[in-house]
Amino acid sequence: MADEITPRYRALIFAAGYTGARFGELAALKVGRVDLNAATMHIAESLAEVDGRLYTKEPKNGKTRTLELPGFLVEMLREQMGLYPSTEGYVFSAAEGGPLRHHNFYRRHYKPAVLRAGLSPNLRLHDLRHSCASILIARGANIKDVQEQLGHSSSRVTLDRYSHRFPGLTRRLQDDLQAVFEGAEQNE
């Protein structure tokens, strides 16, 4: 899908999928909250649209967080900010340089890219957030770390939402326990 979206929004798709940030959090992200040298992004605000008016508010649950970024995303963000400077300091902006409006972005860029990529027309941008959580869990991340990455109010929310996603994970964990047991027996 990232190859099918308007180039201006390619980094946004990767940021959503690899940081787990919500659309409103990415839409509100200002250049000053991204530290490319430290490879971090500070989520402190969210952009919402109500009755055609944009509002900046706290992130959901009032949880600000600093996310560490993988190297490829640092490079994408560096390119993004160089190629598409915003008149208002946003990392991701509308073509005119102002803030992104969820409805316009979804209708003009996201949905057409989903269809061109041959993906389910039901695929939501929020599903990229779920992809991030799924990747982290599949790679064995601590649930508390996943909670912090996503900005959930508690690890219970994270567990309730994502624990069903990996039936094979239980088998892998059992295999790991078996390997520990066998290693302990050899050391006796």
C-alpha positions in Angstrom: 0.0 0.0 0.0 2.8 2.4 0.8 3.9 2.1 -2.9 0.4 3.0 -4.0 -0.2 6.1 -1.9 0.6 9.6 -2.9 4.4 9.9 -2.3 3.8 12.8 0.2 2.1 10.3 2.5 4.3 7.2 2.2 6.2 8.0 5.4 3.0 8.5 7.2 1.9 5.0 6.3 5.2 3.5 7.6 5.0 5.7 10.7 1.5 4.4 11.5 2.5 0.8 10.9 5.8 0.9 12.7 5.1 3.2 15.6 1.5 2.4 16.4 0.7 6.1 16.6 -2.9 7.0 15.9 -3.8 9.1 12.9 -4.6 12.2 15.0 -1.3 11.9 16.8 0.6 11.7 13.5 -1.5 14.6 12.0 -0.6 16.7 15.0 3.1 15.8 15.0 5.3 18.9 14.7 8.8 18.9 13.4 10.1 20.1 16.8 8.8 16.9 18.4 11.0 14.7 16.2 14.6 14.2 17.1 16.3 12.5 14.2 19.7 12.4 16.0 18.2 10.6 18.9 15.8 8.6 16.7 12.7 9.6 18.7 9.3 11.0 18.2 7.4 12.7 21.0 3.6 12.2 20.9 2.1 15.0 22.9 -0.9 16.1 20.9 -3.7 14.8 18.7 -5.5 16.6 16.0 -9.3 16.1 15.8 -12.0 17.5 13.5 -15.4 18.2 14.8 -18.1 19.9 12.6 -15.4 20.9 10.1 -13.2 22.6 12.7 -9.8 21.3 13.7 -8.8 21.0 17.4 -5.6 20.1 19.0 -6.1 18.0 22.1 -4.2 15.7 24.4 -3.5 12.2 23.1 -6.1 9.6 24.0 -6.0 8.7 27.8 -3.9 11.9 28.2 -0.8 9.9 27.8 2.1 11.6 26.1 5.0 9.3 25.1 8.3 9.3 23.4 8.7 6.6 20.8 12.0 5.2 19.6 12.3 5.0 15.9 13.9 2.3 13.7 16.6 3.6 11.4 14.7 3.2 8.2 11.9 5.4 9.6 14.3 8.1 10.7 15.5 8.3 7.1 12.0 8.4 5.8 11.1 11.2 8.2 14.2 13.1 7.3 13.2 12.9 3.7 9.6 13.8 4.5 10.5 16.9 6.3 12.9 18.0 3.6 10.6 17.4 0.7 7.3 18.5 2.2 7.8 21.4 4.6 4.7 22.5 6.3 3.7 26.2 6.6 2.6 25.4 10.2 5.4 23.1 11.2 3.7 19.7 10.8 5.7 16.6 9.8 2.7 15.4 7.8 0.6 18.1 6.1 -1.9 18.7 3.4 -0.6 19.6 -0.1 -1.0 23.3 0.8 1.2 22.8 3.9 -1.5 23.1 6.5 -2.9 20.4 8.8 -4.2 17.1 7.5 -7.9 16.5 7.8 -8.7 12.9 8.5 -11.8 12.7 6.1 -10.0 14.4 3.2 -6.8 12.3 3.6 -8.9 9.1 3.9 -11.0 9.8 0.9 -8.4 11.4 -1.4 -5.3 9.3 -0.6 -5.7 6.4 1.7 -8.7 4.5 0.2 -7.5 4.9 -3.4 -4.1 3.5 -2.3 -5.8 0.6 -0.6 -7.8 -0.2 -3.7 -4.8 0.2 -6.1 -2.8 -2.2 -3.8 -5.6 -4.8 -4.2 -6.3 -4.9 -0.4 -9.6 -5.2 1.3 -11.7 -2.1 0.9 -12.5 -2.5 4.6 -8.9 -1.9 5.6 -8.8 1.1 7.9 -5.9 3.4 8.6 -6.3 2.4 12.3 -5.5 -1.2 11.2 -1.9 -0.1 10.7 -1.8 0.5 14.5 -2.9 -3.0 15.0 -0.2 -4.2 12.7 2.4 -2.5 14.9 1.0 -4.2 18.0 0.9 -7.6 16.2 4.5 -7.3 15.0 5.7 -6.4 18.5 3.8 -9.2 20.1 5.0 -11.7 17.5 8.6 -10.7 18.1 8.2 -11.4 21.8 7.9 -7.8 23.1 7.0 -7.4 26.7 3.3 -6.5 27.0 4.1 -3.5 29.1 6.4 -2.2 26.4 3.6 -2.7 23.8 1.2 -0.8 26.1 3.6 2.1 26.3 4.3 2.1 22.5 0.6 2.3 21.7 -0.3 4.7 24.5 -2.9 2.4 26.1 -4.2 3.3 29.5 -3.2 -0.1 30.9 -1.5 -3.4 29.9 -4.9 -5.0 30.4 -6.3 -3.0 27.5 -3.4 -4.1 25.4 -3.9 -7.8 26.4 -7.7 -7.7 25.9 -7.3 -6.2 22.5 -4.4 -8.2 21.1 -3.9 -11.5 22.9 -6.1 -13.4 20.5 -3.9 -12.5 17.5 -1.2 -15.2 17.9 -2.4 -18.7 18.6 1.0 -20.0 17.4 2.8 -17.8 20.0 1.7 -20.2 22.8 3.4 -23.1 21.0 6.6 -21.1 20.6 6.5 -20.2 24.3 6.1 -23.8 25.2 9.0 -24.7 22.9 11.1 -22.0 24.7 10.2 -23.5 28.1 11.2 -27.0 26.8 14.5 -25.6 25.7 15.2 -24.0 29.1 14.4 -27.2 30.8 16.6 -29.3 28.6 19.4 -26.7 29.0 19.0 -26.9 32.8 19.1 -30.8 32.7 22.4 -30.7 30.8 24.0 -28.4 33.4 23.2 -30.7 36.3 
